[in-house]
Amino acid sequence: MKLLQVDFEYQGAMGDEMSKALVDLAESINQEEGLIWKIWTENESDKLGGGIYLFADEASAKAYLEMHTARLKSMGVANVRGIIFDINLPLTKINQGPLFKG
């Protein structure tokens, strides 16, 4: 498994307004190859949007990051930061990471 962290400057709606506006996008993300889950992130005071994604493998995470970066750039987002991480499973388990729930 690979964790993908993405963030970027975001001038659009946040909170409830964002939740309503981006339902179709959220549903389409569920169809991405290798996606296990996504946590949407937003920071209204710093005007940042992004997400934390869990993918089944590095190839899926890289492919999604490439596609998502291109999509964001086509929407006028100049700088997209995406980092793929390995997960330290023993320590994550100690802290009840969502990989070990249910």
QUISUL-V514436 format. One record per backbone hydrogen bond with DSSP energy under -1.0 kcal/mol. CO is the residue of the C=O (numbers start at 1). NH is the residue of the N-H. E is the energy in kcal/mol with one decimal. If there is no record, write none. Layout:
co=CO nh=NH e=E
co=CO nh=NH e=E
This chain:
co=2 nh=55 e=-3.1
co=3 nh=85 e=-3.6
co=4 nh=53 e=-2.9
co=5 nh=83 e=-2.4
co=6 nh=51 e=-2.2
co=7 nh=81 e=-2.8
co=8 nh=49 e=-2.6
co=15 nh=19 e=-2.4
co=16 nh=20 e=-2.1
co=17 nh=21 e=-2.2
co=18 nh=22 e=-2.2
co=22 nh=26 e=-2.7
co=23 nh=27 e=-2.6
co=24 nh=28 e=-2.1
co=25 nh=29 e=-2.0
co=26 nh=30 e=-1.0
co=28 nh=31 e=-1.6
co=29 nh=32 e=-1.9
co=32 nh=35 e=-1.7
co=34 nh=56 e=-2.5
co=37 nh=54 e=-2.6
co=39 nh=52 e=-2.5
co=41 nh=50 e=-1.5
co=43 nh=48 e=-2.1
co=47 nh=10 e=-2.8
co=48 nh=43 e=-2.6
co=49 nh=8 e=-2.0
co=50 nh=41 e=-2.4
co=51 nh=6 e=-2.6
co=52 nh=39 e=-3.1
co=53 nh=4 e=-2.5
co=54 nh=36 e=-3.3
co=54 nh=37 e=-1.2
co=55 nh=2 e=-2.3
co=57 nh=61 e=-1.8
co=58 nh=62 e=-2.9
co=59 nh=63 e=-2.3
co=60 nh=64 e=-2.4
co=61 nh=65 e=-2.5
co=62 nh=66 e=-2.3
co=63 nh=67 e=-2.2
co=64 nh=68 e=-3.4
co=65 nh=69 e=-2.4
co=66 nh=70 e=-1.9
co=67 nh=71 e=-2.3
co=68 nh=72 e=-2.8
co=69 nh=73 e=-2.5
co=70 nh=74 e=-2.1
co=72 nh=77 e=-2.4
co=73 nh=76 e=-1.6
co=81 nh=7 e=-2.2
co=83 nh=5 e=-2.7
co=85 nh=3 e=-2.3
co=87 nh=89 e=-1.3
co=88 nh=92 e=-2.4
co=89 nh=93 e=-2.4
co=90 nh=94 e=-1.5
co=91 nh=95 e=-1.6
co=92 nh=97 e=-2.9
co=93 nh=96 e=-1.7
co=97 nh=100 e=-2.5
